[in-house]
């Protein structure tokens, strides 16, 4: 009962393309009728990036109408890929599944030993252990991004009080901290003893164990189980995600950065493409004050970007904005180029977690001088 949903549903598929793992970006599943109702079998024919094969499927919806999803089957290049969810998709929490991997049978519940939920103080009294923070950790979607190491996490609140001993999470049976994965995590402890206020900073490090220890960490999002407040920690420097190396500590501030999924469409006009570098700046508001991200380069390694009639996508960590009001686009010739190469831009789309997509249209030439899109 109540298995269906009226929320907008989107999926993202990932897989190899030209030796690099790519993803399709979010694709809306929207037919002509009332989709995703109880007992419905919905079919769609959708254009998307032509991946060599499919490895993962991520589902996300945009509201609070919970949805009991069983499976998604995707036919691509005459191959069928099954994604087994068998889960209630809640709120706007993204859920990821691997292709053709059936869920393991659920064992009967077993009462946990007291030592799991209780610890003994020096006076012999029992201290209750409980969930303090629930959240998700995103690992980069590139070759070698995952890690086998034991990861330590140190939290500090706005009053500079810290968590004492670090929280630990590690890979278990190959299911977390892998390339392109988004995994659920829980931090447990004694709330009465810890009693942190709103979180301010997070520090991450690992012990370097395992065959591939270095870890491309994108973000960790935590929700305080008591207050419901959310804290988003994006690990980046100079518009690139941090690569967590052995015994080095990486620090970030809650809600200071965001991840922008940027899609750029070049028109189909003759000579519309460019080999020049494209830089953009996002401007808007943060906490009621005018702010911008600073200027950053749009470039994907191993790809010839901004060619005629091409759609290019980028995933950029940058300063968080509550509202995006304007984009500055600046085309610059590289030091090795002799002249400016004009570019005919059609549109730029900006997408973020938990925020509606914004598209800025141009359909005109971008020359030497920067342009501003609103």
Phi and psi in degrees as a GROMACS rama.xvg file:
@    title "Ramachandran Plot"
@    xaxis  label "Phi"
@    yaxis  label "Psi"
@TYPE xy
57.4919  36.8088  UNK-2
-79.1724  -25.113  UNK-3
-80.4838  177.688  UNK-4
-146.427  149.511  UNK-5
-102.855  2.07149  UNK-6
-70.5101  159.026  UNK-7
-75.0071  130.601  UNK-8
-112.153  133.643  UNK-9
-129.568  150.29  UNK-10
-127.923  155.764  UNK-11
-131.258  130.178  UNK-12
-109.752  142.987  UNK-13
-131.128  156.632  UNK-14
175.73  177.552  UNK-15
-75.647  147.453  UNK-16
-153.292  111.147  UNK-17
64.6846  32.2879  UNK-18
85.1247  0.978015  UNK-19
-125.267  139.914  UNK-20
-76.1156  124.132  UNK-21
-122.424  164.831  UNK-22
-131.537  156.915  UNK-23
-78.0119  -11.0051  UNK-24
77.5851  173.138  UNK-25
-74.7613  129.268  UNK-26
-116.363  124.244  UNK-27
-78.3369  131.468  UNK-28
-95.4187  99.1521  UNK-29
-142.254  108.17  UNK-30
-93.0802  -166.858  UNK-31
-82.8589  -22.3019  UNK-32
-102.352  -157.727  UNK-33
-90.4006  96.0504  UNK-34
-77.216  163.834  UNK-35
61.4378  35.5247  UNK-36
-90.3916  164.578  UNK-37
-54.3606  125.93  UNK-38
79.2676  -0.984747  UNK-39
-73.9357  148.006  UNK-40
-117.112  104.784  UNK-41
-98.2358  138.299  UNK-42
-122.909  142.412  UNK-43
-140.452  146.923  UNK-44
-117.967  114.323  UNK-45
-131.194  137.657  UNK-46
-77.8329  142.093  UNK-47
-161.539  174.118  UNK-48
-56.7662  137.006  UNK-49
-84.7295  76.2976  UNK-50
-69.8119  154.113  UNK-51
-68.2705  -38.9843  UNK-52
-156.867  170.398  UNK-53
-106.62  135.965  UNK-54
-115.762  -40.594  UNK-55
-136.724  158.827  UNK-56
-135.281  126.332  UNK-57
-113.782  131.982  UNK-58
-114.043  136.316  UNK-59
-146.735  144.922  UNK-60
-126.782  169.317  UNK-61
-108.617  12.5455  UNK-62
-141.599  -159.433  UNK-63
-111.815  13.5561  UNK-64
-88.694  96.76  UNK-65
-56.7335  148.31  UNK-66
-134.601  123.472  UNK-67
-90.2811  95.8176  UNK-68
-94.76  131.002  UNK-69
-93.1752  -68.1328  UNK-70
-143.085  159.846  UNK-71
-128.286  126.231  UNK-72
-111.542  130.087  UNK-73
-120.978  127.003  UNK-74
-102.258  122.796  UNK-75
-144.314  124.069  UNK-76
53.8247  43.3303  UNK-77
65.9883  12.3428  UNK-78
-110.849  142.641  UNK-79
-103.401  133.845  UNK-80
-122.098  123.648  UNK-81
-103.317  132.65  UNK-82
-119.249  110.856  UNK-83
-91.5686  112.152  UNK-84
-97.9882  -60.0791  UNK-85
47.1362  52.3348  UNK-86
-150.687  149.815  UNK-87
-83.6786  116.406  UNK-88
-83.2902  113.658  UNK-89
-105.05  144.526  UNK-90
50.2332  -140.264  UNK-91
-110.835  32.7269  UNK-92
-79.9261  118.857  UNK-93
-69.1107  143.008  UNK-94
-127.05  129.687  UNK-95
-113.766  142.601  UNK-96
-135.263  147.601  UNK-97
-85.4751  150.051  UNK-98
-66.8314  132.963  UNK-99
60.0049  24.6927  UNK-100
-106.841  110.673  UNK-101
-78.0096  143.558  UNK-102
-65.6069  145.187  UNK-103
-71.4132  144.959  UNK-104
-59.8068  141.387  UNK-105
-82.2319  123.44  UNK-106
-75.5022  153.986  UNK-107
-57.6598  143.165  UNK-108
-61.7535  139.038  UNK-109
-120.962  132.106  UNK-110
-62.9736  125.318  UNK-111
-70.3147  151.05  UNK-112
-66.3821  156.386  UNK-113
-59.0737  -30.9954  UNK-114
-66.1336  -17.901  UNK-115
-76.0061  -38.4583  UNK-116
-107.011  -9.33931  UNK-117
-136.745  145.747  UNK-118
-127.846  155.679  UNK-119
-100.753  129.436  UNK-120
-79.6932  175.086  UNK-121
-66.2826  -20.331  UNK-122
-89.5227  -3.49546  UNK-123
94.67  -6.24164  UNK-124
-78.3424  158.072  UNK-125
-92.1855  135.005  UNK-126
-108.596  128.563  UNK-127
-80.4533  131.582  UNK-128
-99.1458  136.699  UNK-129
-146.358  167.764  UNK-130
-70.228  124.83  UNK-131
-98.9922  -45.0425  UNK-132
-138.752  133.998  UNK-133
-111.879  150.368  UNK-134
-177.974  -160.989  UNK-135
-139.271  150.648  UNK-136
-125.24  131.261  UNK-137
-107.01  126.012  UNK-138
-101.965  142.481  UNK-139
-58.0707  150.126  UNK-140
-100.69  63.3147  UNK-141
-142.688  162.333  UNK-142
-58.4842  129.075  UNK-143
77.24  14.9264  UNK-144
-75.5948  -28.4423  UNK-145
-76.4818  174.66  UNK-146
-143.852  151.396  UNK-147
-102.836  1.65945  UNK-148
-79.3815  165.295  UNK-149
-87.7216  122.104  UNK-150
-102.264  135.011  UNK-151
-111.556  142.408  UNK-152
-130.439  126.775  UNK-153
-115.974  125.734  UNK-154
-110.785  145.493  UNK-155
-138.879  140.498  UNK-156
-95.8348  -177.12  UNK-157
-66.376  -17.7305  UNK-158
-95.4403  10.4741  UNK-159
66.2065  20.8434  UNK-160
-87.9945  136.113  UNK-161
-108.971  175.619  UNK-162
-82.3631  1.33667  UNK-163
78.3113  -111.097  UNK-164
-74.1825  141.289  UNK-165
-69.5616  152.79  UNK-166
-79.5155  145.351  UNK-167
-120.326  134.232  UNK-168
-142.811  147.677  UNK-169
-144.827  169.095  UNK-170
-64.2926  136.809  UNK-171
-132.442  113.992  UNK-172
54.9876  35.262  UNK-173
69.2275  19.3734  UNK-174
-104.644  -12.8395  UNK-175
-132.854  162.319  UNK-176
59.7375  34.2942  UNK-177
-102.961  162.056  UNK-178
-50.7499  127.163  UNK-179
73.3552  10.1776  UNK-180
-93.0831  153.975  UNK-181
-126.099  115.155  UNK-182
-122.114  144.559  UNK-183
-81.8156  138.165  UNK-184
-132.098  154.786  UNK-185
-136.315  130.866  UNK-186
-104.122  125.553  UNK-187
-114.846  153.351  UNK-188
177.722  -170.983  UNK-189
-92.8356  105.116  UNK-190
-62.0434  -38.4577  UNK-191
-62.44  -38.3203  UNK-192
-77.7184  -41.4739  UNK-193
-74.5608  -61.7159  UNK-194
47.9073  54.4579  UNK-195
-80.8615  147.096  UNK-196
-81.0669  -160.641  UNK-197
-57.2659  135.912  UNK-198
-70.2288  142.089  UNK-199
-114.979  -45.8392  UNK-200
-135.853  158.81  UNK-201
-135.54  137.402  UNK-202
-122.122  132.979  UNK-203
-121.869  140.095  UNK-204
-153.138  166.798  UNK-205
-141.895  168.144  UNK-206
-91.1537  -0.46725  UNK-207
76.5643  8.90461  UNK-208
-73.9847  155.892  UNK-209
98.8083  170.13  UNK-210
-70.0037  -44.9775  UNK-211
-119.63  97.1311  UNK-212
-89.3224  -42.7669  UNK-213
-57.7327  139.241  UNK-214
-131.308  123.141  UNK-215
-86.5722  99.6966  UNK-216
-96.3791  127.593  UNK-217
-94.1948  -58.958  UNK-218
-155.599  155.605  UNK-219
-129.411  122.901  UNK-220
-109.867  127.343  UNK-221
-121.495  143.807  UNK-222
-119.753  126.882  UNK-223
-67.493  118.567  UNK-224
-64.7576  -20.3499  UNK-225
-91.1292  -47.6635  UNK-226
-94.7551  -19.8126  UNK-227
79.0633  1.09118  UNK-228
-72.6762  144.011  UNK-229
-108.24  142.837  UNK-230
-132.9  121.91  UNK-231
-109.983  118.367  UNK-232
-112.781  109.439  UNK-233
-103.202  128.236  UNK-234
-100.986  107.219  UNK-235
-156.619  163.941  UNK-236
-153.817  128.287  UNK-237
53.2225  46.9241  UNK-238
66.2477  23.7111  UNK-239
-132.758  147.243  UNK-240
-71.349  145.488  UNK-241
-69.0841  143.102  UNK-242
-105.691  109.679  UNK-243
-78.1073  112.802  UNK-244
-104.28  160.813  UNK-245
-54.7146  130.052  UNK-246
65.7549  4.3817  UNK-247
-95.4985  143.548  UNK-248
-104.88  136.744  UNK-249
-122.032  129.366  UNK-250
-120.582  140.777  UNK-251
-149.365  164.427  UNK-252
-108.991  137.92  UNK-253
-59.3119  131.354  UNK-254
63.7289  15.6279  UNK-255
-84.1287  -27.1703  UNK-256
-125.504  158.396  UNK-257
-137.279  168.743  UNK-258
-112.444  123.303  UNK-259
-106.502  120.973  UNK-260
-92.2763  111.888  UNK-261
-113.363  123.356  UNK-262
-114.84  132.28  UNK-263
-124.463  130.538  UNK-264
-113.883  122.685  UNK-265
-91.4369  140.796  UNK-266
-70.115  173.457  UNK-267
-96.5687  17.9516  UNK-268
-73.3877  148.631  UNK-269
-58.5126  132.055  UNK-270
60.9631  30.2317  UNK-271
-76.7622  -22.7645  UNK-272
-75.802  168.566  UNK-273
-145.24  151.081  UNK-274
-105.116  0.999458  UNK-275
-71.7065  164.776  UNK-276
-82.0005  140.887  UNK-277
-112.849  122.722  UNK-278
-115.332  143.461  UNK-279
-133.531  156.338  UNK-280
-130.563  128.876  UNK-281
-97.2447  132.489  UNK-282
-126.131  146.544  UNK-283
179.02  -137.48  UNK-284
-128.56  148.131  UNK-285
-139.685  119.556  UNK-286
54.2721  39.4874  UNK-287
80.205  3.15104  UNK-288
-116.747  147.65  UNK-289
-66.8374  136.577  UNK-290
-156.097  157.289  UNK-291
-139.523  166.377  UNK-292
-83.8368  -12.2182  UNK-293
82.1647  165.4  UNK-294
-85.9056  133.262  UNK-295
-137.065  153.234  UNK-296
-83.9763  137.203  UNK-297
-97.1175  108.124  UNK-298
-155.196  131.754  UNK-299
-117.526  122.595  UNK-300
-58.4535  134.476  UNK-301
80.0078  9.42495  UNK-302
-127.628  141.492  UNK-303
-90.0213  94.5883  UNK-304
-76.6185  159.584  UNK-305
61.5371  40.2719  UNK-306
-87.3061  166.662  UNK-307
-54.2214  129.437  UNK-308
60.0049  23.8303  UNK-309
-99.2421  146.53  UNK-310
-109.748  122.306  UNK-311
-116.062  140.033  UNK-312
-124.356  145.104  UNK-313
-139.391  148.607  UNK-314
-122.232  107.781  UNK-315
-122.4  124.748  UNK-316
-85.5915  132.005  UNK-317
-157.014  176.224  UNK-318
-51.7574  135.523  UNK-319
-74.9827  137.06  UNK-320
-125.186  136.135  UNK-321
-71.8857  -39.2586  UNK-322
-132.951  133.928  UNK-323
-102.43  119.603  UNK-324
-107.372  -27.2576  UNK-325
-154.783  147.714  UNK-326
-120.056  129.981  UNK-327
-98.5155  126.229  UNK-328
-113.966  124.055  UNK-329
-130.009  117.307  UNK-330
-95.3072  127.587  UNK-331
-130.452  142.907  UNK-332
-81.2757  140.57  UNK-333
-70.408  163.481  UNK-334
-61.5905  -24.3205  UNK-335
-89.5736  -3.53212  UNK-336
-98.4884  144.226  UNK-337
-86.85  -27.1374  UNK-338
-147.256  167.757  UNK-339
-77.0404  141.427  UNK-340
-119.348  101.09  UNK-341
-59.2413  151.324  UNK-342
-133.393  132.642  UNK-343
-102.563  99.6525  UNK-344
-89.3446  134.982  UNK-345
-94.2048  -55.8851  UNK-346
-159.658  163.723  UNK-347
-131.208  129.997  UNK-348
-115.169  134.511  UNK-349
-114.92  127.689  UNK-350
-128.947  144.381  UNK-351
-140.822  161.068  UNK-352
-60.7589  135.859  UNK-353
64.26  16.7202  UNK-354
-132.448  145.374  UNK-355
-68.4365  149.341  UNK-356
-69.9145  147.807  UNK-357
-124.421  130.246  UNK-358
-116.369  129.486  UNK-359
-110.106  115.713  UNK-360
-93.9658  147.852  UNK-361
-134.333  -59.8821  UNK-362
53.3435  47.7174  UNK-363
-157.005  174.882  UNK-364
-76.6576  144.679  UNK-365
-112.488  118.335  UNK-366
-109.643  -146.24  UNK-367
-67.3596  -39.319  UNK-368
-81.7788  145.852  UNK-369
-65.8464  153.892  UNK-370
-117.957  159.397  UNK-371
-125.91  124.209  UNK-372
-111.772  134.682  UNK-373
